[in-house]
Amino acid sequence: MTARLLIVGPQGSGKGTQGVRIAEVGGIPAISTGDMFRAAISGGTELGEKVKAIIEAGDLVPDEVTSEVVRDRLSQDDAAGGFLLDGYPRNLGQVADLDAFLSGRGEQLDAVIELSVPRAESINRLTRRAFEQGRTDDTEDVIENRLAIYERETAPILDVYRARGIVDEIDGVGSLDEITERIVAALTARGLLRTPAV
């Protein structure tokens, strides 16, 4: 079963965790720009050096770099039958880039999962994660900056996808299993998953 999915939510919404879970249920690769960038940084690649300073400042990697990385990843064999994108597109320019790339292959997104989490909950989760994982990029100022960027740049992409009728808003508060079940139910209702439950 092919499904081309996007998961969207503010930092701390759990989209990374849920993205991996949903991709496993659907048998498709989870493609996270954050993971790709972190791997490049830890591998000491040219791309890694370029984005390290940007990420540590809490800023976002330029669109042209991000779009190039994602196009390359979506062109790999394991993404031919579907994928779940996490962290891209994150603004209207990237929506246009992704639309152009997919339409060139005769494809389009099938569904957008919007994880809805109150701002205070996102901040609490990120602060806890920074402490538990020792993540230097999750300072309070950086967290506030990222959430402001999300609200200003990423939230508007949902209006584009809502107009296409492909957004499923999911309550992102609850246990991991409860949230996964809500997403699976929404995608099953769209005919994108055969599995009725996780």
C-alpha positions as CSV (number, residue, x, y, z in Angstrom):
1,M,0.0,0.0,0.0
2,T,1.5,3.4,-1.0
3,A,1.0,6.4,1.1
4,R,2.8,9.8,0.8
5,L,2.5,11.4,4.1
6,L,3.6,14.5,5.9
7,I,3.6,14.9,9.7
8,V,3.5,18.5,11.1
9,G,3.6,19.9,14.6
10,P,5.5,22.3,16.7
11,Q,8.8,21.2,18.2
12,G,8.1,19.0,21.2
13,S,4.8,17.7,19.7
14,G,6.2,14.2,19.4
15,K,6.1,14.2,15.6
16,G,9.5,12.5,15.3
17,T,8.4,9.6,17.5
18,Q,5.0,9.3,15.9
19,G,6.4,9.6,12.4
20,V,8.6,6.6,12.9
21,R,5.7,4.6,14.4
22,I,3.3,5.4,11.5
23,A,6.0,4.7,8.9
24,E,6.5,1.3,10.4
25,V,2.8,0.6,10.3
26,G,2.6,1.7,6.7
27,G,5.8,0.0,5.6
28,I,7.3,3.2,4.3
29,P,10.5,5.1,5.2
30,A,10.3,7.9,7.8
31,I,12.3,10.8,6.3
32,S,13.3,13.4,8.9
33,T,15.3,16.4,7.8
34,G,16.5,16.9,11.4
35,D,17.9,13.3,11.5
36,M,19.5,13.8,8.1
37,F,21.2,17.0,9.3
38,R,22.3,15.5,12.6
39,A,23.8,12.5,10.8
40,A,25.7,14.9,8.5
41,I,27.0,16.8,11.5
42,S,28.1,13.7,13.4
43,G,29.7,12.4,10.1
44,G,31.7,15.6,9.7
45,T,30.5,16.0,6.1
46,E,30.6,19.3,4.2
47,L,26.9,19.6,4.6
48,G,27.2,18.9,8.3
49,E,29.8,21.7,8.8
50,K,27.5,24.1,6.9
51,V,24.4,23.4,9.0
52,K,26.0,22.9,12.4
53,A,26.4,26.6,13.2
54,I,22.9,27.4,11.9
55,I,21.2,24.7,14.0
56,E,23.1,25.6,17.2
57,A,21.9,29.1,16.8
58,G,18.4,27.8,16.7
59,D,17.9,29.0,13.1
60,L,16.7,27.0,10.2
61,V,18.8,25.6,7.3
62,P,18.2,27.5,4.0
63,D,15.4,26.3,1.8
64,E,17.6,25.4,-1.2
65,V,19.9,23.2,0.9
66,T,17.0,21.5,2.6
67,S,15.0,20.9,-0.6
68,E,18.1,19.5,-2.3
69,V,18.7,17.0,0.5
70,V,15.0,15.9,0.5
71,R,14.8,15.5,-3.3
72,D,17.8,13.3,-3.2
73,R,16.3,11.2,-0.4
74,L,12.9,10.9,-2.1
75,S,14.7,9.7,-5.3
76,Q,16.1,6.6,-3.5
77,D,14.4,3.2,-4.2
78,D,12.9,2.7,-0.8
79,A,10.8,5.9,-1.1
80,A,9.3,4.9,-4.5
81,G,6.3,3.3,-2.9
82,G,5.6,6.0,-0.4
83,F,7.2,7.9,2.5
84,L,6.5,9.9,5.6
85,L,8.1,13.4,5.7
86,D,9.0,15.0,9.1
87,G,10.3,18.5,9.1
88,Y,9.8,19.3,5.4
89,P,8.2,21.3,4.0
90,R,8.3,23.8,6.8
91,N,7.3,27.0,4.9
92,L,5.3,28.0,1.8
93,G,8.4,28.1,-0.5
94,Q,9.2,24.5,0.4
95,V,5.6,23.5,-0.3
96,A,6.0,24.8,-3.8
97,D,9.4,23.0,-4.2
98,L,7.8,19.7,-3.0
99,D,4.7,20.1,-5.2
100,A,7.0,20.7,-8.2
101,F,9.1,17.7,-7.4
102,L,6.2,15.3,-6.8
103,S,4.1,16.5,-9.7
104,G,7.1,15.9,-12.0
105,R,6.8,12.2,-10.9
106,G,3.0,12.2,-11.3
107,E,2.6,12.1,-7.5
108,Q,1.1,14.2,-4.7
109,L,0.8,14.1,-0.9
110,D,-2.0,11.8,0.3
111,A,-2.4,13.1,3.8
112,V,-1.0,15.6,6.3
113,I,-1.0,14.6,9.9
114,E,-1.2,17.7,12.2
115,L,-0.2,17.0,15.7
116,S,-1.9,19.6,17.9
117,V,-0.1,20.3,21.2
118,P,-0.5,23.4,23.5
119,R,2.6,25.7,23.5
120,A,3.2,25.2,27.2
121,E,3.2,21.4,26.7
122,S,5.8,21.7,23.8
123,I,8.1,23.9,26.0
124,N,7.8,21.4,28.9
125,R,8.6,18.4,26.7
126,L,11.6,20.2,25.0
127,T,13.0,21.4,28.3
128,R,12.8,17.8,29.7
129,R,14.3,16.3,26.6
130,A,17.2,18.8,26.7
131,F,17.9,17.7,30.3
132,E,17.6,14.0,29.7
133,Q,19.6,13.9,26.5
134,G,22.0,16.6,27.2
135,R,21.1,18.4,23.9
136,T,23.0,21.7,23.7
137,D,20.7,23.0,21.0
138,D,17.7,22.9,23.3
139,T,18.2,26.0,25.5
140,E,15.2,28.0,26.6
141,D,16.0,30.8,24.2
142,V,16.5,28.4,21.3
143,I,13.2,26.6,22.2
144,E,11.3,29.9,22.2
145,N,12.9,30.9,18.9
146,R,12.0,27.6,17.2
147,L,8.4,27.8,18.4
148,A,8.1,31.4,17.1
149,I,9.5,30.3,13.7
150,Y,7.0,27.4,13.6
151,E,4.1,29.6,14.4
152,R,5.2,32.3,11.8
153,E,6.5,30.1,8.9
154,T,5.3,26.5,9.3
155,A,1.7,26.8,10.6
156,P,0.6,28.6,7.4
157,I,1.4,25.6,5.2
158,L,-1.5,23.8,6.9
159,D,-3.9,26.3,5.3
160,V,-2.6,25.2,1.9
161,Y,-3.1,21.5,2.7
162,R,-6.5,22.1,4.4
163,A,-7.7,23.7,1.2
164,R,-6.8,20.5,-0.6
165,G,-8.7,18.5,2.0
166,I,-5.8,16.3,3.2
167,V,-5.2,17.5,6.8
168,D,-6.1,15.3,9.7
169,E,-5.8,17.2,13.0
170,I,-4.7,14.8,15.7
171,D,-4.7,15.6,19.5
172,G,-1.0,15.2,20.4
173,V,-1.6,14.9,24.1
174,G,-1.8,11.5,25.7
175,S,0.2,8.3,25.8
176,L,2.4,7.4,22.8
177,D,0.0,4.5,22.0
178,E,-3.1,6.6,22.2
179,I,-1.7,9.2,19.8
180,T,-0.5,6.5,17.4
181,E,-4.0,4.9,17.5
182,R,-5.6,8.3,16.6
183,I,-3.3,8.8,13.6
184,V,-3.8,5.2,12.4
185,A,-7.6,5.6,12.7
186,A,-7.5,8.8,10.6
187,L,-5.3,7.3,7.9
188,T,-7.3,4.1,7.8
189,A,-10.5,6.2,7.3
190,R,-8.8,7.7,4.2
191,G,-8.0,4.3,2.9
192,L,-4.3,4.8,3.3
193,L,-3.7,2.0,5.8
194,R,-5.1,-1.5,6.0
195,T,-4.3,-2.0,9.7
196,P,-7.3,-1.1,11.9
197,A,-5.1,-0.8,15.1
198,V,-1.5,-0.7,16.1
